[in-house]
């Protein structure tokens, strides 16, 4: 007999998640938090989870506020400069 049982993730009805491991939408978390995105308000939003993440990553990667160096140092060549 096992001393400890794996606790199933608790969730509320109506919360939707996207499981990264199984690549599927779940109502209420079925998988551990490390393997899922969410919660989302509805199933359709959870189904778009990977596209939403890709869109946000692209916005971050192309946002100059996250890549500017203080003091205008962007114009200086870096270690692999020209």
TIMI-2910 file (N, C-alpha, C, CB; in pm, 1 decimal, decimal comma, always signed):
<rs>
+----------+----------+----------+----------+----------+----------+----------+----------+----------+----------+----------+----------+------+
!      n_x !      n_y !      n_z !     ca_x !     ca_y !     ca_z !      c_x !      c_y !      c_z !     cb_x !     cb_y !     cb_z ! resn !
+----------+----------+----------+----------+----------+----------+----------+----------+----------+----------+----------+----------+------+
!    +84,0 !   -117,5 !     +0,0 !     +0,0 !     +0,0 !     +0,0 !    +89,1 !   +124,6 !     +0,0 !    -95,9 !     -0,6 !   +122,0 !  Unk !
!    +55,0 !   +218,7 !    -84,3 !   +132,4 !   +342,2 !    -95,1 !   +104,8 !   +433,0 !    +24,1 !    +99,7 !   +415,3 !   -226,4 !  Unk !
!   +210,1 !   +495,9 !    +71,2 !   +194,4 !   +588,6 !   +182,8 !   +134,9 !   +721,8 !   +137,7 !   +328,7 !   +612,0 !   +250,6 !  Unk !
!   +170,4 !   +761,2 !    +17,3 !   +122,3 !   +887,9 !    -35,3 !    +52,5 !   +864,7 !   -167,0 !   +237,0 !   +988,0 !    -51,9 !  Unk !
!    -56,6 !   +929,7 !   -185,1 !   -128,0 !   +920,5 !   -312,2 !   -108,8 !  +1051,2 !   -388,4 !   -279,9 !   +890,6 !   -289,9 !  Unk !
!    -95,2 !  +1037,3 !   -517,2 !    -84,6 !  +1157,5 !   -599,8 !   -217,3 !  +1231,4 !   -592,8 !    -47,2 !  +1122,2 !   -747,9 !  Unk !
!   -209,0 !  +1357,8 !   -560,8 !   -330,0 !  +1439,0 !   -549,8 !   -366,4 !  +1491,8 !   -687,0 !   -310,7 !  +1555,6 !   -449,2 !  Unk !
!   -490,3 !  +1469,8 !   -726,3 !   -538,1 !  +1520,8 !   -854,5 !   -552,6 !  +1672,4 !   -845,0 !   -673,5 !  +1454,5 !   -894,4 !  Unk !
!   -505,9 !  +1744,3 !   -947,6 !   -519,2 !  +1890,0 !   -944,7 !   -665,3 !  +1931,1 !   -926,9 !   -462,1 !  +1951,7 !  -1073,5 !  Unk !
!   -688,6 !  +2026,0 !   -839,2 !   -825,0 !  +2072,0 !   -813,8 !   -858,2 !  +2188,5 !   -904,6 !   -842,8 !  +2112,3 !   -666,5 !  Unk !
!   -979,4 !  +2192,6 !   -950,5 !  -1024,4 !  +2301,6 !  -1035,4 !  -1171,9 !  +2326,1 !  -1017,0 !   -994,1 !  +2272,4 !  -1180,9 !  Unk !
!  -1217,0 !  +2431,5 !  -1077,8 !  -1357,6 !  +2467,6 !  -1068,4 !  -1425,7 !  +2434,8 !  -1201,0 !  -1374,6 !  +2618,1 !  -1032,5 !  Unk !
!  -1550,8 !  +2391,2 !  -1196,7 !  -1623,4 !  +2371,6 !  -1321,8 !  -1628,3 !  +2502,2 !  -1399,4 !  -1766,0 !  +2319,1 !  -1295,0 !  Unk !
!  -1609,7 !  +2492,6 !  -1528,7 !  -1611,3 !  +2611,3 !  -1612,5 !  -1473,8 !  +2670,3 !  -1636,7 !  -1698,5 !  +2714,1 !  -1551,4 !  Unk !
!  -1370,3 !  +2620,3 !  -1568,0 !  -1233,4 !  +2663,0 !  -1595,7 !  -1175,9 !  +2570,4 !  -1702,4 !  -1145,2 !  +2661,4 !  -1465,6 !  Unk !
!  -1116,0 !  +2629,4 !  -1801,9 !  -1060,8 !  +2552,1 !  -1912,5 !   -909,6 !  +2568,4 !  -1915,7 !  -1123,2 !  +2595,8 !  -2046,8 !  Unk !
!   -841,7 !  +2460,7 !  -1950,4 !   -696,0 !  +2458,1 !  -1955,4 !   -651,3 !  +2393,3 !  -2085,0 !   -637,4 !  +2382,9 !  -1833,9 !  Unk !
!   -527,0 !  +2421,3 !  -2123,6 !   -465,4 !  +2352,3 !  -2237,1 !   -347,5 !  +2274,2 !  -2182,4 !   -420,5 !  +2453,0 !  -2350,4 !  Unk !
!   -349,9 !  +2141,8 !  -2197,3 !   -242,7 !  +2055,3 !  -2149,5 !   -132,6 !  +2049,8 !  -2255,2 !   -296,2 !  +1912,6 !  -2117,4 !  Unk !
!    -12,5 !  +2092,0 !  -2217,0 !   +101,0 !  +2093,2 !  -2309,0 !   +153,9 !  +1952,7 !  -2336,2 !   +212,3 !  +2180,2 !  -2253,1 !  Unk !
!   +143,1 !  +1865,0 !  -2238,5 !   +193,5 !  +1728,9 !  -2254,6 !   +104,9 !  +1646,8 !  -2348,6 !   +203,1 !  +1659,9 !  -2118,4 !  Unk !
!    -26,6 !  +1654,7 !  -2328,9 !   -120,5 !  +1575,2 !  -2408,9 !   -176,0 !  +1651,1 !  -2528,7 !   -234,6 !  +1528,8 !  -2322,3 !  Unk !
!   -145,8 !  +1781,9 !  -2534,5 !   -192,8 !  +1868,2 !  -2643,3 !   -344,1 !  +1861,4 !  -2660,6 !   -124,6 !  +1829,7 !  -2773,8 !  Unk !
!   -412,6 !  +1882,6 !  -2547,2 !   -558,5 !  +1879,3 !  -2551,2 !   -616,3 !  +1978,0 !  -2451,6 !   -610,5 !  +1738,0 !  -2522,3 !  Unk !
!   -740,7 !  +2013,4 !  -2474,1 !   -814,6 !  +2104,6 !  -2386,8 !   -879,7 !  +2021,7 !  -2277,1 !   -921,9 !  +2187,0 !  -2466,9 !  Unk !
!   -875,3 !  +2075,4 !  -2154,5 !   -935,1 !  +2007,3 !  -2038,9 !  -1029,5 !  +2103,0 !  -1966,6 !   -824,9 !  +1955,3 !  -1941,6 !  Unk !
!  -1142,7 !  +2053,1 !  -1922,6 !  -1227,8 !  +2133,8 !  -1834,4 !  -1189,3 !  +2096,6 !  -1693,0 !  -1382,5 !  +2109,8 !  -1861,0 !  Unk !
!  -1142,6 !  +2194,7 !  -1620,2 !  -1084,0 !  +2166,0 !  -1489,2 !   -948,4 !  +2103,4 !  -1513,9 !  -1176,0 !  +2071,5 !  -1402,8 !  Unk !
!   -851,1 !  +2130,4 !  -1430,3 !   -717,9 !  +2076,3 !  -1457,0 !   -713,4 !  +1925,6 !  -1434,1 !   -614,1 !  +2145,6 !  -1369,0 !  Unk !
!   -667,9 !  +1854,3 !  -1533,0 !   -648,6 !  +1710,5 !  -1520,0 !   -500,7 !  +1678,6 !  -1502,9 !   -705,8 !  +1636,8 !  -1642,2 !  Unk !
!   -415,7 !  +1768,6 !  -1548,2 !   -272,1 !  +1746,9 !  -1544,7 !   -206,7 !  +1848,5 !  -1450,8 !   -211,8 !  +1756,9 !  -1686,6 !  Unk !
!    -82,2 !  +1821,5 !  -1407,7 !    -12,8 !  +1914,5 !  -1317,3 !     +4,8 !  +2053,0 !  -1378,8 !   +123,4 !  +1858,4 !  -1279,3 !  Unk !
!    +14,9 !  +2153,2 !  -1292,4 !    +26,1 !  +2292,5 !  -1336,8 !   +145,3 !  +2313,0 !  -1429,4 !    +37,9 !  +2385,4 !  -1216,4 !  Unk !
!   +254,1 !  +2239,8 !  -1408,6 !   +373,3 !  +2256,7 !  -1492,0 !   +348,4 !  +2216,3 !  -1636,6 !   +488,4 !  +2175,7 !  -1435,5 !  Unk !
!   +241,5 !  +2143,6 !  -1662,2 !   +212,7 !  +2093,7 !  -1796,3 !    +94,1 !  +2161,5 !  -1863,0 !   +188,1 !  +1947,2 !  -1790,6 !  Unk !
!    +49,3 !  +2275,6 !  -1810,5 !    -71,7 !  +2333,3 !  -1869,4 !    -68,8 !  +2484,8 !  -1871,7 !   -193,3 !  +2286,8 !  -1793,8 !  Unk !
!   -147,3 !  +2541,8 !  -1962,7 !   -176,6 !  +2684,3 !  -1969,2 !   -318,6 !  +2701,7 !  -1918,5 !   -159,2 !  +2741,7 !  -2115,4 !  Unk !
!   -345,7 !  +2814,0 !  -1854,6 !   -481,5 !  +2842,7 !  -1812,3 !   -484,6 !  +2888,5 !  -1668,1 !   -569,8 !  +2720,7 !  -1830,6 !  Unk !
!   -601,2 !  +2916,3 !  -1617,0 !   -732,2 !  +2884,0 !  -1672,7 !   -779,1 !  +2986,8 !  -1775,4 !   -833,9 !  +2873,2 !  -1561,4 !  Unk !
!   -864,6 !  +2940,7 !  -1863,7 !   -928,1 !  +3024,4 !  -1965,0 !  -1076,8 !  +3030,3 !  -1936,0 !   -901,4 !  +2970,3 !  -2108,6 !  Unk !
!  -1140,7 !  +3134,3 !  -1986,2 !  -1283,1 !  +3157,0 !  -1958,9 !  -1373,3 !  +3056,9 !  -2030,5 !  -1321,7 !  +3297,7 !  -1999,7 !  Unk !
!  -1330,4 !  +3009,0 !  -2148,3 !  -1414,6 !  +2915,2 !  -2222,9 !  -1327,1 !  +2820,6 !  -2305,6 !  -1513,8 !  +2991,6 !  -2314,8 !  Unk !
!  -1391,2 !  +2719,9 !  -2359,7 !  -1320,0 !  +2616,3 !  -2435,9 !  -1249,5 !  +2675,4 !  -2558,0 !  -1417,8 !  +2506,2 !  -2480,2 !  Unk !
!  -1314,9 !  +2765,1 !  -2628,3 !  -1256,6 !  +2823,4 !  -2749,9 !  -1126,5 !  +2897,2 !  -2718,7 !  -1356,7 !  +2919,6 !  -2816,7 !  Unk !
!  -1125,4 !  +2968,7 !  -2607,7 !  -1004,2 !  +3040,9 !  -2568,1 !   -891,7 !  +2942,3 !  -2535,3 !  -1032,8 !  +3132,3 !  -2446,3 !  Unk !
!   -923,4 !  +2833,0 !  -2468,7 !   -823,8 !  +2730,6 !  -2437,5 !   -772,5 !  +2663,1 !  -2564,4 !   -882,8 !  +2626,0 !  -2342,6 !  Unk !
!   -858,9 !  +2644,0 !  -2663,0 !   -817,5 !  +2583,3 !  -2789,8 !   -717,9 !  +2671,8 !  -2864,0 !   -939,5 !  +2556,7 !  -2878,3 !  Unk !
!   -723,4 !  +2802,7 !  -2839,9 !   -631,5 !  +2896,8 !  -2904,9 !   -506,7 !  +2922,8 !  -2821,3 !   -702,5 !  +3028,2 !  -2932,6 !  Unk !
!   -484,3 !  +2847,4 !  -2715,6 !   -375,2 !  +2874,2 !  -2621,6 !   -238,9 !  +2879,5 !  -2689,9 !   -373,3 !  +2768,4 !  -2513,4 !  Unk !
!   -208,6 !  +2786,6 !  -2776,6 !    -76,9 !  +2784,2 !  -2840,2 !    -60,2 !  +2902,7 !  -2935,0 !    -56,4 !  +2652,1 !  -2916,4 !  Unk !
!   -164,9 !  +2940,8 !  -3006,1 !   -156,6 !  +3057,4 !  -3094,6 !   -142,8 !  +3185,0 !  -3013,7 !   -280,1 !  +3065,6 !  -3185,4 !  Unk !
!   -215,3 !  +3193,9 !  -2902,4 !   -203,9 !  +3310,3 !  -2814,9 !    -61,5 !  +3322,8 !  -2762,0 !   -303,9 !  +3300,6 !  -2698,1 !  Unk !
!     -2,0 !  +3211,8 !  -2720,2 !   +135,5 !  +3213,5 !  -2670,1 !   +232,3 !  +3255,9 !  -2780,9 !   +174,8 !  +3074,6 !  -2614,7 !  Unk !
!   +214,3 !  +3204,4 !  -2900,9 !   +301,4 !  +3241,0 !  -3013,2 !   +288,2 !  +3390,2 !  -3045,0 !   +267,2 !  +3156,4 !  -3138,4 !  Unk !
!   +166,5 !  +3441,8 !  -3044,4 !   +143,7 !  +3584,6 !  -3070,9 !   +210,7 !  +3671,4 !  -2964,9 !     -7,1 !  +3615,0 !  -3075,9 !  Unk !
!   +198,9 !  +3630,8 !  -2838,4 !   +260,5 !  +3708,1 !  -2730,1 !   +413,0 !  +3701,6 !  -2738,4 !   +212,8 !  +3656,3 !  -2593,1 !  Unk !
!   +467,2 !  +3585,4 !  -2771,3 !   +612,8 !  +3573,8 !  -2786,3 !   +663,5 !  +3663,2 !  -2898,2 !   +652,6 !  +3428,3 !  -2813,6 !  Unk !
!   +593,0 !  +3665,7 !  -3010,2 !   +632,9 !  +3750,0 !  -3122,4 !   +626,9 !  +3897,8 !  -3083,4 !   +543,1 !  +3723,2 !  -3244,5 !  Unk !
!   +521,6 !  +3937,1 !  -3014,2 !   +509,3 !  +4076,1 !  -2970,4 !   +625,1 !  +4112,7 !  -2877,5 !   +373,6 !  +4099,1 !  -2899,3 !  Unk !
!   +662,1 !  +4023,0 !  -2788,5 !   +773,7 !  +4050,4 !  -2698,3 !   +905,6 !  +4058,7 !  -2775,3 !   +782,5 !  +3942,1 !  -2589,8 !  Unk !
!   +927,6 !  +3965,2 !  -2866,2 !  +1052,9 !  +3960,9 !  -2941,4 !  +1072,0 !  +4083,2 !  -3030,1 !  +1058,0 !  +3835,8 !  -3026,0 !  Unk !
!   +964,3 !  +4143,9 !  -3074,0 !   +974,0 !  +4258,7 !  -3164,6 !   +949,4 !  +4391,4 !  -3094,0 !   +875,7 !  +4243,2 !  -3278,2 !  Unk !
!   +931,6 !  +4391,8 !  -2963,1 !   +907,3 !  +4514,0 !  -2887,7 !  +1040,9 !  +4579,4 !  -2853,6 !   +825,8 !  +4484,5 !  -2758,8 !  Unk !
!  +1067,8 !  +4697,4 !  -2910,1 !  +1198,0 !  +4760,3 !  -2886,3 !  +1221,2 !  +4798,5 !  -2739,9 !  +1210,9 !  +4883,4 !  -2972,4 !  Unk !
!  +1115,7 !  +4813,9 !  -2661,6 !  +1133,9 !  +4848,8 !  -2520,1 !  +1207,2 !  +4738,7 !  -2444,3 !   +998,4 !  +4875,9 !  -2454,1 !  Unk !
!  +1198,2 !  +4614,7 !  -2491,1 !  +1263,1 !  +4503,6 !  -2421,7 !  +1405,2 !  +4479,5 !  -2471,4 !  +1181,3 !  +4377,4 !  -2438,3 !  Unk !
!  +1444,1 !  +4547,8 !  -2577,3 !  +1575,0 !  +4520,5 !  -2635,4 !  +1665,0 !  +4643,3 !  -2641,7 !  +1558,2 !  +4464,2 !  -2772,9 !  Unk !
!  +1616,7 !  +4759,1 !  -2600,5 !  +1698,6 !  +4879,5 !  -2599,6 !  +1797,9 !  +4873,1 !  -2485,1 !  +1611,1 !  +5005,5 !  -2588,3 !  Unk !
!  +1916,1 !  +4925,0 !  -2510,2 !  +2016,4 !  +4934,2 !  -2404,1 !  +2013,6 !  +5076,3 !  -2350,2 !  +2159,8 !  +4896,0 !  -2456,2 !  Unk !
!  +2034,2 !  +5094,7 !  -2220,8 !  +2030,3 !  +5229,9 !  -2165,0 !  +2142,7 !  +5317,3 !  -2220,9 !  +2039,9 !  +5224,2 !  -2012,6 !  Unk !
!  +2113,5 !  +5445,9 !  -2238,1 !  +2214,2 !  +5539,9 !  -2283,9 !  +2241,4 !  +5537,4 !  -2431,3 !  +2338,0 !  +5515,6 !  -2213,7 !  Unk !
!  +2153,5 !  +5479,5 !  -2510,8 !  +2172,1 !  +5477,2 !  -2655,4 !  +2284,1 !  +5386,7 !  -2702,2 !  +2197,7 !  +5614,1 !  -2703,9 !  Unk !
!  +2318,9 !  +5287,8 !  -2624,5 !  +2429,6 !  +5197,3 !  -2658,4 !  +2394,7 !  +5102,7 !  -2772,7 !  +2469,8 !  +5116,4 !  -2536,6 !  Unk !
!  +2273,0 !  +5109,0 !  -2824,4 !  +2234,2 !  +5019,2 !  -2933,8 !  +2314,1 !  +5043,1 !  -3060,7 !  +2087,4 !  +5034,9 !  -2963,9 !  Unk !
!  +2366,2 !  +5164,3 !  -3078,4 !  +2438,2 !  +5195,6 !  -3201,9 !  +2581,1 !  +5144,2 !  -3199,4 !  +2438,3 !  +5345,1 !  -3225,7 !  Unk !
!  +2628,6 !  +5099,8 !  -3085,0 !  +2765,4 !  +5051,9 !  -3074,3 !  +2772,5 !  +4907,2 !  -3119,7 !  +2817,4 !  +5066,3 !  -2930,4 !  Unk !
!  +2877,5 !  +4869,5 !  -3193,5 !  +2889,9 !  +4729,2 !  -3235,0 !  +2914,6 !  +4639,3 !  -3114,0 !  +3004,3 !  +4712,7 !  -3337,6 !  Unk !
!  +2855,8 !  +4522,6 !  -3119,7 !  +2873,3 !  +4425,9 !  -3012,0 !  +2993,2 !  +4337,9 !  -3037,1 !  +2748,9 !  +4340,8 !  -2995,8 !  Unk !
!  +3008,3 !  +4230,1 !  -2962,0 !  +3121,3 !  +4140,2 !  -2977,0 !  +3132,3 !  +4080,9 !  -3117,9 !  +3110,9 !  +4029,4 !  -2876,1 !  Unk !
!  +3019,9 !  +4061,5 !  -3182,5 !  +3023,1 !  +4007,8 !  -3318,8 !  +2995,4 !  +4120,2 !  -3419,3 !  +2919,2 !  +3892,8 !  -3335,4 !  Unk !
!  +3032,9 !  +4241,9 !  -3383,0 !  +3003,4 !  +4360,8 !  -3463,2 !  +3058,4 !  +4353,9 !  -3603,8 !  +3057,7 !  +4482,0 !  -3395,9 !  Unk !
!  +3030,9 !  +4457,2 !  -3685,4 !  +3069,3 !  +4455,1 !  -3826,3 !  +3216,5 !  +4458,1 !  -3850,0 !  +3008,7 !  +4567,8 !  -3896,0 !  Unk !
+----------+----------+----------+----------+----------+----------+----------+----------+----------+----------+----------+----------+------+
</rs>
